[in-house]
Amino acid sequence: MEQRLDCVSQAVMRLSAALDDYDQVQTFLRELETYYGSSEWKQDYADDEAERLPRDLKRGVLSEDSIWNLLDDCRNLNSRLKDIAQRQKT
């Protein structure tokens, strides 16, 4: 039982820290969600295609899959959190 106590205590501390991090980036997540597919994103994408952006500029947000996959991962994570919370109620 002592091992179980230690194991659960460590998992709770790690999850708590991860949830703190996740909570802090929710504003960024909403901004990415708004940006993706917006006229601003489309213009940035067109500028990239026309090679008007600096070559050394990171452009992961201009990949259609990157933001979509991240948003999908967040939706799945939120669903998992709800499922876990629901199981704890029973």
N, CA, C and O atoms as CSV, one atom per row, in Angstrom:
chain,resi,resn,atom,element,x,y,z
A,1,MET,N,N,0.819,-1.189,0.000
A,1,MET,CA,C,0.000,0.000,0.000
A,1,MET,C,C,0.868,1.262,0.000
A,1,MET,O,O,0.497,2.290,-0.565
A,2,GLU,N,N,2.023,1.156,0.643
A,2,GLU,CA,C,2.936,2.303,0.655
A,2,GLU,C,C,3.395,2.627,-0.764
A,2,GLU,O,O,3.493,3.796,-1.136
A,3,GLN,N,N,3.678,1.585,-1.561
A,3,GLN,CA,C,4.069,1.789,-2.960
A,3,GLN,C,C,2.950,2.475,-3.736
A,3,GLN,O,O,3.197,3.376,-4.537
A,4,ARG,N,N,1.739,2.042,-3.492
A,4,ARG,CA,C,0.594,2.644,-4.168
A,4,ARG,C,C,0.455,4.118,-3.780
A,4,ARG,O,O,0.198,4.964,-4.637
A,5,LEU,N,N,0.621,4.422,-2.518
A,5,LEU,CA,C,0.557,5.792,-2.046
A,5,LEU,C,C,1.610,6.649,-2.748
A,5,LEU,O,O,1.310,7.741,-3.231
A,6,ASP,N,N,2.840,6.150,-2.801
A,6,ASP,CA,C,3.921,6.879,-3.461
A,6,ASP,C,C,3.636,7.070,-4.952
A,6,ASP,O,O,3.832,8.156,-5.497
A,7,CYS,N,N,3.175,6.009,-5.597
A,7,CYS,CA,C,2.887,6.043,-7.034
A,7,CYS,C,C,1.794,7.059,-7.351
A,7,CYS,O,O,1.952,7.879,-8.256
A,8,VAL,N,N,0.702,7.009,-6.621
A,8,VAL,CA,C,-0.411,7.932,-6.857
A,8,VAL,C,C,0.003,9.358,-6.516
A,8,VAL,O,O,-0.353,10.287,-7.241
A,9,SER,N,N,0.740,9.551,-5.440
A,9,SER,CA,C,1.189,10.896,-5.056
A,9,SER,C,C,2.038,11.527,-6.151
A,9,SER,O,O,1.860,12.700,-6.477
A,10,GLN,N,N,2.956,10.757,-6.717
A,10,GLN,CA,C,3.824,11.271,-7.782
A,10,GLN,C,C,3.004,11.580,-9.036
A,10,GLN,O,O,3.213,12.611,-9.677
A,11,ALA,N,N,2.075,10.693,-9.385
A,11,ALA,CA,C,1.244,10.922,-10.569
A,11,ALA,C,C,0.383,12.169,-10.398
A,11,ALA,O,O,0.217,12.945,-11.339
A,12,VAL,N,N,-0.159,12.362,-9.211
A,12,VAL,CA,C,-0.994,13.538,-8.945
A,12,VAL,C,C,-0.169,14.813,-9.063
A,12,VAL,O,O,-0.639,15.799,-9.630
A,13,MET,N,N,1.043,14.810,-8.543
A,13,MET,CA,C,1.904,15.994,-8.635
A,13,MET,C,C,2.255,16.304,-10.094
A,13,MET,O,O,2.217,17.463,-10.507
A,14,ARG,N,N,2.597,15.270,-10.879
A,14,ARG,CA,C,2.940,15.480,-12.290
A,14,ARG,C,C,1.729,15.990,-13.067
A,14,ARG,O,O,1.847,16.919,-13.866
A,15,LEU,N,N,0.565,15.383,-12.835
A,15,LEU,CA,C,-0.640,15.811,-13.541
A,15,LEU,C,C,-1.026,17.232,-13.153
A,15,LEU,O,O,-1.426,18.021,-14.009
A,16,SER,N,N,-0.911,17.564,-11.887
A,16,SER,CA,C,-1.237,18.906,-11.432
A,16,SER,C,C,-0.358,19.940,-12.128
A,16,SER,O,O,-0.851,20.979,-12.570
A,17,ALA,N,N,0.931,19.663,-12.227
A,17,ALA,CA,C,1.853,20.577,-12.912
A,17,ALA,C,C,1.500,20.682,-14.397
A,17,ALA,O,O,1.514,21.774,-14.965
A,18,ALA,N,N,1.187,19.553,-15.020
A,18,ALA,CA,C,0.821,19.556,-16.437
A,18,ALA,C,C,-0.479,20.326,-16.666
A,18,ALA,O,O,-0.602,21.062,-17.645
A,19,LEU,N,N,-1.443,20.159,-15.771
A,19,LEU,CA,C,-2.704,20.894,-15.906
A,19,LEU,C,C,-2.493,22.390,-15.706
A,19,LEU,O,O,-3.146,23.198,-16.365
A,20,ASP,N,N,-1.596,22.766,-14.811
A,20,ASP,CA,C,-1.251,24.182,-14.652
A,20,ASP,C,C,-0.711,24.742,-15.972
A,20,ASP,O,O,-1.120,25.817,-16.412
A,21,ASP,N,N,0.211,24.002,-16.598
A,21,ASP,CA,C,0.780,24.423,-17.884
A,21,ASP,C,C,-0.309,24.523,-18.951
A,21,ASP,O,O,-0.368,25.502,-19.694
A,22,TYR,N,N,-1.159,23.521,-19.022
A,22,TYR,CA,C,-2.232,23.466,-20.017
A,22,TYR,C,C,-3.209,24.626,-19.815
A,22,TYR,O,O,-3.654,25.243,-20.783
A,23,ASP,N,N,-3.531,24.913,-18.583
A,23,ASP,CA,C,-4.439,26.009,-18.270
A,23,ASP,C,C,-3.836,27.347,-18.712
A,23,ASP,O,O,-4.548,28.213,-19.221
A,24,GLN,N,N,-2.551,27.508,-18.520
A,24,GLN,CA,C,-1.893,28.774,-18.861
A,24,GLN,C,C,-1.843,29.037,-20.362
A,24,GLN,O,O,-1.733,30.193,-20.772
A,25,VAL,N,N,-1.918,28.003,-21.190
A,25,VAL,CA,C,-1.831,28.206,-22.642
A,25,VAL,C,C,-3.197,28.241,-23.332
A,25,VAL,O,O,-3.262,28.276,-24.561
A,26,GLN,N,N,-4.268,28.233,-22.572
A,26,GLN,CA,C,-5.599,28.235,-23.181
A,26,GLN,C,C,-5.860,29.485,-24.015
A,26,GLN,O,O,-6.556,29.408,-25.028
A,27,THR,N,N,-5.320,30.626,-23.615
A,27,THR,CA,C,-5.476,31.844,-24.408
A,27,THR,C,C,-4.785,31.671,-25.759
A,27,THR,O,O,-5.330,32.052,-26.795
A,28,PHE,N,N,-3.580,31.092,-25.741
A,28,PHE,CA,C,-2.871,30.823,-26.993
A,28,PHE,C,C,-3.669,29.873,-27.871
A,28,PHE,O,O,-3.748,30.057,-29.086
A,29,LEU,N,N,-4.255,28.868,-27.259
A,29,LEU,CA,C,-5.041,27.896,-28.007
A,29,LEU,C,C,-6.219,28.575,-28.707
A,29,LEU,O,O,-6.478,28.317,-29.883
A,30,ARG,N,N,-6.927,29.437,-27.988
A,30,ARG,CA,C,-8.058,30.150,-28.592
A,30,ARG,C,C,-7.583,31.067,-29.722
A,30,ARG,O,O,-8.255,31.196,-30.745
A,31,GLU,N,N,-6.431,31.698,-29.534
A,31,GLU,CA,C,-5.881,32.569,-30.583
A,31,GLU,C,C,-5.521,31.756,-31.826
A,31,GLU,O,O,-5.793,32.191,-32.945
A,32,LEU,N,N,-4.920,30.593,-31.646
A,32,LEU,CA,C,-4.603,29.733,-32.786
A,32,LEU,C,C,-5.862,29.270,-33.492
A,32,LEU,O,O,-5.903,29.212,-34.721
A,33,GLU,N,N,-6.878,28.943,-32.729
A,33,GLU,CA,C,-8.147,28.488,-33.293
A,33,GLU,C,C,-8.773,29.600,-34.147
A,33,GLU,O,O,-9.311,29.334,-35.222
A,34,THR,N,N,-8.700,30.829,-33.666
A,34,THR,CA,C,-9.242,31.971,-34.407
A,34,THR,C,C,-8.396,32.259,-35.649
A,34,THR,O,O,-8.937,32.564,-36.712
A,35,TYR,N,N,-7.083,32.164,-35.518
A,35,TYR,CA,C,-6.165,32.449,-36.618
A,35,TYR,C,C,-6.308,31.444,-37.754
A,35,TYR,O,O,-6.279,31.817,-38.926
A,36,TYR,N,N,-6.463,30.161,-37.401
A,36,TYR,CA,C,-6.499,29.102,-38.407
A,36,TYR,C,C,-7.696,29.301,-39.338
A,36,TYR,O,O,-8.842,29.310,-38.890
A,37,GLY,N,N,-7.430,29.456,-40.602
A,37,GLY,CA,C,-8.485,29.633,-41.590
A,37,GLY,C,C,-8.983,31.064,-41.725
A,37,GLY,O,O,-9.851,31.344,-42.551
A,38,SER,N,N,-8.439,31.977,-40.916
A,38,SER,CA,C,-8.857,33.380,-40.993
A,38,SER,C,C,-8.244,34.040,-42.234
A,38,SER,O,O,-7.382,33.466,-42.900
A,39,SER,N,N,-8.705,35.245,-42.524
A,39,SER,CA,C,-8.132,35.982,-43.647
A,39,SER,C,C,-6.652,36.295,-43.386
A,39,SER,O,O,-5.843,36.347,-44.313
A,40,GLU,N,N,-6.314,36.502,-42.104
A,40,GLU,CA,C,-4.911,36.753,-41.764
A,40,GLU,C,C,-4.055,35.522,-42.078
A,40,GLU,O,O,-2.968,35.648,-42.641
A,41,TRP,N,N,-4.546,34.334,-41.715
A,41,TRP,CA,C,-3.813,33.093,-42.007
A,41,TRP,C,C,-3.681,32.927,-43.516
A,41,TRP,O,O,-2.608,32.589,-44.016
A,42,LYS,N,N,-4.768,33.165,-44.239
A,42,LYS,CA,C,-4.745,33.005,-45.699
A,42,LYS,C,C,-3.739,33.960,-46.335
A,42,LYS,O,O,-3.047,33.589,-47.283
A,43,GLN,N,N,-3.653,35.179,-45.825
A,43,GLN,CA,C,-2.679,36.129,-46.359
A,43,GLN,C,C,-1.260,35.688,-46.016
A,43,GLN,O,O,-0.370,35.755,-46.864
A,44,ASP,N,N,-1.045,35.244,-44.798
A,44,ASP,CA,C,0.277,34.735,-44.407
A,44,ASP,C,C,0.677,33.549,-45.277
A,44,ASP,O,O,1.828,33.436,-45.700
A,45,TYR,N,N,-0.285,32.664,-45.539
A,45,TYR,CA,C,-0.033,31.496,-46.382
A,45,TYR,C,C,0.341,31.941,-47.801
A,45,TYR,O,O,1.294,31.430,-48.389
A,46,ALA,N,N,-0.422,32.899,-48.342
A,46,ALA,CA,C,-0.133,33.409,-49.687
A,46,ALA,C,C,1.238,34.078,-49.730
A,46,ALA,O,O,1.988,33.907,-50.690
A,47,ASP,N,N,1.558,34.834,-48.690
A,47,ASP,CA,C,2.879,35.478,-48.621
A,47,ASP,C,C,3.991,34.433,-48.586
A,47,ASP,O,O,5.043,34.618,-49.198
A,48,ASP,N,N,3.759,33.351,-47.881
A,48,ASP,CA,C,4.754,32.281,-47.826
A,48,ASP,C,C,4.907,31.627,-49.187
A,48,ASP,O,O,6.023,31.382,-49.645
A,49,GLU,N,N,3.781,31.344,-49.835
A,49,GLU,CA,C,3.826,30.721,-51.164
A,49,GLU,C,C,4.544,31.619,-52.173
A,49,GLU,O,O,5.230,31.131,-53.071
A,50,ALA,N,N,4.382,32.925,-52.018
A,50,ALA,CA,C,5.022,33.882,-52.920
A,50,ALA,C,C,6.447,34.211,-52.485
A,50,ALA,O,O,7.098,35.077,-53.070
A,51,GLU,N,N,6.929,33.511,-51.451
A,51,GLU,CA,C,8.288,33.685,-50.929
A,51,GLU,C,C,8.550,35.116,-50.448
A,51,GLU,O,O,9.650,35.644,-50.615
A,52,ARG,N,N,7.526,35.736,-49.850
A,52,ARG,CA,C,7.685,37.078,-49.292
A,52,ARG,C,C,8.069,37.039,-47.811
A,52,ARG,O,O,8.321,38.084,-47.211
A,53,LEU,N,N,8.113,35.866,-47.228
A,53,LEU,CA,C,8.494,35.727,-45.821
A,53,LEU,C,C,9.962,35.320,-45.736
A,53,LEU,O,O,10.464,34.617,-46.613
A,54,PRO,N,N,10.646,35.755,-44.691
A,54,PRO,CA,C,12.063,35.380,-44.546
A,54,PRO,C,C,12.233,33.856,-44.526
A,54,PRO,O,O,11.429,33.142,-43.927
A,55,ARG,N,N,13.268,33.379,-45.174
A,55,ARG,CA,C,13.506,31.931,-45.275
A,55,ARG,C,C,13.708,31.270,-43.910
A,55,ARG,O,O,13.346,30.108,-43.727
A,56,ASP,N,N,14.280,32.000,-42.955
A,56,ASP,CA,C,14.571,31.404,-41.650
A,56,ASP,C,C,13.400,31.519,-40.674
A,56,ASP,O,O,13.525,31.122,-39.515
A,57,LEU,N,N,12.278,32.050,-41.120
A,57,LEU,CA,C,11.092,32.200,-40.279
A,57,LEU,C,C,10.396,30.855,-40.105
A,57,LEU,O,O,10.096,30.168,-41.082
A,58,LYS,N,N,10.146,30.490,-38.860
A,58,LYS,CA,C,9.394,29.257,-38.620
A,58,LYS,C,C,7.993,29.440,-39.188
A,58,LYS,O,O,7.402,30.510,-39.042
A,59,ARG,N,N,7.457,28.407,-39.833
A,59,ARG,CA,C,6.155,28.545,-40.466
A,59,ARG,C,C,5.250,27.346,-40.218
A,59,ARG,O,O,4.426,26.983,-41.057
A,60,GLY,N,N,5.424,26.743,-39.049
A,60,GLY,CA,C,4.571,25.607,-38.695
A,60,GLY,C,C,3.094,25.950,-38.672
A,60,GLY,O,O,2.254,25.102,-38.974
A,61,VAL,N,N,2.765,27.195,-38.314
A,61,VAL,CA,C,1.353,27.592,-38.266
A,61,VAL,C,C,0.747,27.686,-39.656
A,61,VAL,O,O,-0.475,27.733,-39.796
A,62,LEU,N,N,1.584,27.714,-40.683
A,62,LEU,CA,C,1.067,27.799,-42.046
A,62,LEU,C,C,0.816,26.427,-42.654
A,62,LEU,O,O,0.256,26.312,-43.744
A,63,SER,N,N,1.232,25.401,-41.945
A,63,SER,CA,C,0.905,24.045,-42.367
A,63,SER,C,C,-0.538,23.788,-41.962
A,63,SER,O,O,-0.896,23.957,-40.797
A,64,GLU,N,N,-1.364,23.385,-42.909
A,64,GLU,CA,C,-2.773,23.163,-42.592
A,64,GLU,C,C,-2.949,22.089,-41.531
A,64,GLU,O,O,-3.894,22.139,-40.744
A,65,ASP,N,N,-2.050,21.127,-41.507
A,65,ASP,CA,C,-2.191,20.012,-40.572
A,65,ASP,C,C,-1.759,20.351,-39.149
A,65,ASP,O,O,-2.332,19.826,-38.195
A,66,SER,N,N,-0.765,21.211,-38.989
A,66,SER,CA,C,-0.215,21.456,-37.653
A,66,SER,C,C,-1.246,21.990,-36.670
A,66,SER,O,O,-1.434,21.418,-35.595
A,67,ILE,N,N,-1.913,23.077,-37.027
A,67,ILE,CA,C,-2.902,23.646,-36.112
A,67,ILE,C,C,-4.103,22.717,-35.984
A,67,ILE,O,O,-4.611,22.508,-34.882
A,68,TRP,N,N,-4.562,22.156,-37.107
A,68,TRP,CA,C,-5.707,21.239,-37.066
A,68,TRP,C,C,-5.419,20.064,-36.130
A,68,TRP,O,O,-6.253,19.717,-35.294
A,69,ASN,N,N,-4.255,19.460,-36.268
A,69,ASN,CA,C,-3.897,18.321,-35.416
A,69,ASN,C,C,-3.802,18.730,-33.951
A,69,ASN,O,O,-4.237,17.990,-33.069
A,70,LEU,N,N,-3.235,19.902,-33.690
A,70,LEU,CA,C,-3.140,20.377,-32.313
A,70,LEU,C,C,-4.529,20.607,-31.719
A,70,LEU,O,O,-4.787,20.212,-30.582
A,71,LEU,N,N,-5.414,21.235,-32.468
A,71,LEU,CA,C,-6.776,21.466,-31.983
A,71,LEU,C,C,-7.487,20.142,-31.726
A,71,LEU,O,O,-8.211,20.001,-30.741
A,72,ASP,N,N,-7.281,19.173,-32.614
A,72,ASP,CA,C,-7.877,17.851,-32.434
A,72,ASP,C,C,-7.308,17.163,-31.197
A,72,ASP,O,O,-8.049,16.541,-30.435
A,73,ASP,N,N,-6.000,17.273,-30.997
A,73,ASP,CA,C,-5.370,16.699,-29.794
A,73,ASP,C,C,-5.956,17.321,-28.526
A,73,ASP,O,O,-6.208,16.624,-27.543
A,74,CYS,N,N,-6.168,18.625,-28.558
A,74,CYS,CA,C,-6.736,19.309,-27.385
A,74,CYS,C,C,-8.175,18.853,-27.137
A,74,CYS,O,O,-8.566,18.628,-25.992
A,75,ARG,N,N,-8.959,18.719,-28.200
A,75,ARG,CA,C,-10.338,18.224,-28.041
A,75,ARG,C,C,-10.331,16.821,-27.442
A,75,ARG,O,O,-11.117,16.522,-26.543
A,76,ASN,N,N,-9.449,15.966,-27.937
A,76,ASN,CA,C,-9.356,14.600,-27.415
A,76,ASN,C,C,-8.909,14.600,-25.953
A,76,ASN,O,O,-9.431,13.832,-25.144
A,77,LEU,N,N,-7.955,15.449,-25.617
A,77,LEU,CA,C,-7.486,15.543,-24.235
A,77,LEU,C,C,-8.620,16.008,-23.322
A,77,LEU,O,O,-8.819,15.450,-22.244
A,78,ASN,N,N,-9.353,17.018,-23.749
A,78,ASN,CA,C,-10.471,17.508,-22.945
A,78,ASN,C,C,-11.522,16.420,-22.746
A,78,ASN,O,O,-12.108,16.305,-21.669
A,79,SER,N,N,-11.753,15.636,-23.771
A,79,SER,CA,C,-12.704,14.531,-23.670
A,79,SER,C,C,-12.207,13.478,-22.682
A,79,SER,O,O,-12.979,12.956,-21.878
A,80,ARG,N,N,-10.924,13.174,-22.749
A,80,ARG,CA,C,-10.340,12.215,-21.793
A,80,ARG,C,C,-10.473,12.710,-20.367
A,80,ARG,O,O,-10.814,11.942,-19.467
A,81,LEU,N,N,-10.205,13.992,-20.158
A,81,LEU,CA,C,-10.314,14.561,-18.816
A,81,LEU,C,C,-11.746,14.453,-18.300
A,81,LEU,O,O,-11.969,14.135,-17.132
A,82,LYS,N,N,-12.712,14.719,-19.173
A,82,LYS,CA,C,-14.123,14.597,-18.773
A,82,LYS,C,C,-14.461,13.154,-18.437
A,82,LYS,O,O,-15.142,12.884,-17.447
A,83,ASP,N,N,-13.982,12.218,-19.267
A,83,ASP,CA,C,-14.241,10.786,-19.013
A,83,ASP,C,C,-13.656,10.347,-17.678
A,83,ASP,O,O,-14.310,9.638,-16.912
A,84,ILE,N,N,-12.440,10.762,-17.403
A,84,ILE,CA,C,-11.790,10.393,-16.138
A,84,ILE,C,C,-12.568,10.982,-14.961
A,84,ILE,O,O,-12.803,10.301,-13.964
A,85,ALA,N,N,-12.962,12.240,-15.081
A,85,ALA,CA,C,-13.721,12.886,-14.012
A,85,ALA,C,C,-15.051,12.175,-13.793
A,85,ALA,O,O,-15.488,11.996,-12.656
A,86,GLN,N,N,-15.688,11.772,-14.884
A,86,GLN,CA,C,-16.970,11.072,-14.786
A,86,GLN,C,C,-16.806,9.721,-14.090
A,86,GLN,O,O,-17.629,9.338,-13.258
A,87,ARG,N,N,-15.741,9.009,-14.437
A,87,ARG,CA,C,-15.511,7.699,-13.791
A,87,ARG,C,C,-15.264,7.857,-12.297
A,87,ARG,O,O,-15.626,6.984,-11.510
A,88,GLN,N,N,-14.650,8.962,-11.908
A,88,GLN,CA,C,-14.351,9.185,-10.490
A,88,GLN,C,C,-15.621,9.457,-9.688
A,88,GLN,O,O,-15.642,9.244,-8.476
A,89,LYS,N,N,-16.679,9.924,-10.350
A,89,LYS,CA,C,-17.944,10.211,-9.662
A,89,LYS,C,C,-18.695,8.936,-9.322
A,89,LYS,O,O,-19.519,8.924,-8.408
A,90,THR,N,N,-18.419,7.867,-10.049
A,90,THR,CA,C,-19.160,6.617,-9.820
A,90,THR,C,C,-18.451,5.701,-8.865
A,90,THR,O,O,-18.946,4.612,-8.571
